[in-house]
């Protein structure tokens, strides 16, 4: 499912004007596409996928935020362990979770990240292979 | 001196065994040993715990030694009993004594039984705890909806405070999650410490995120040269992964409407290189995705609409040529 979404997203990114944009802009777009596909395929059940999509959706020049009944920061964490704090920063949505939950979400996040990396690596390899053939 | 007098007095008055002990009761220290043996025989007759005779002996000797201090007063009392009370009362008195000693015997036996049971329980309690754990795990599924209490049994020799129990449960949960993470992160089998593990996990996540960035830059560089054409691919029945492989990917329910013959034809192609079905390669991922791309447009779920967020000006979906260069690659 990840591959499906990612390829569709790639095609969408490509459509937005190949000549006009700089590679860095495209790279950023591809990166966002990659994360969005990852989060979308993980499903809404995971806290990290929800947080990641929320982060992607929130564009910088958005204007006023809709007052939502979202309960953020259920429990302010007393970050004593620097390792725990670092992990919370890395995993999307890791600021409000308990330690147990954090480890669980981290495991799922690592799994999906690894899959995404493998997929992108394959695409790049095949693309470069095709180019080398031609 | 006493003994002779008592024996004279005792023999005449009674003929039961209890009375014989009565004679001995009122005598010197030497008689106590006789009392001991008498009581022991009495105990044997009445109670049937023969297998634990030995400790009883010791217990009895202790008891008798304990009661030895009382003997002078007993002696005096029994003296009086013998003199003043009728034989029946003497008998009763003796019986009372025997009963008391028997009670002590019974108590001793009970203590010993308790000891035995405790020894047995040590192994049983561990089993019980295991069973409880297993039953907890089994029953957690159906019961989790009813109530959220986690039933834990304290092991032998551990604190039974509610706080420590809850802490122990939490610690076990955390260690379980750490084990899961250990399996995911490569090269973490040898590391045993929690801090080192966390360090490795953090490094791995950071490296994965860096890889994603690097690969996206590479893709951006390669991307404009790629041309995709799906229409060519689909009727060709491009090498699709087997059904099991697609199931691994998290096949959406919409996919079940696919005609099976597509997969059958593709299956034959795939089996020749001998690719395992259960673990599809990433190439299979892409090929599967191609098919999905062509057929899944009507199955857009709201979650998939997120993809449209990414582009400021989304245009029509162009057909892709991924399949073309993939076909070129297959040996």
Interface residues (C-beta under 8 A of the other chain):
Chain A: X1 X2 X3 X4 X5 X6 X7 X8 X9 X10 X11 X12 X13 X14 X15 X16 X17 X18 X23 X24 X26 X27 X28 X29 X30 X31 X32 X33 X34 X35 X36 X37 X39 X40 X41 X43 X44 X53 X56 X57 X83 X84 X86 X87 X90 X91 X99 X100 X103 X104 X106 X107 X109 X110 X111 X113 X114 X116 X117 X118 X119 X120 X121 X122 X123 X124 X126 X127 X128 X129 X130 X131 X133
Chain B: X170 X173 X174 X177 X178 X180 X181 X184 X185 X195 X198 X199 X201 X202 X204 X205 X206 X208 X209 X211 X212 X213 X215 X216 X217 X218 X219 X220 X221 X222 X223 X224 X225 X226 X228 X249 X250 X251 X252 X282 X283 X285 X286 X288 X289 X290 X292 X293 X296 X303 X304 X306 X307 X308 X309 X310 X311 X312 X313 X314 X315 X316 X317 X318 X320 X322 X325 X326 X328 X329
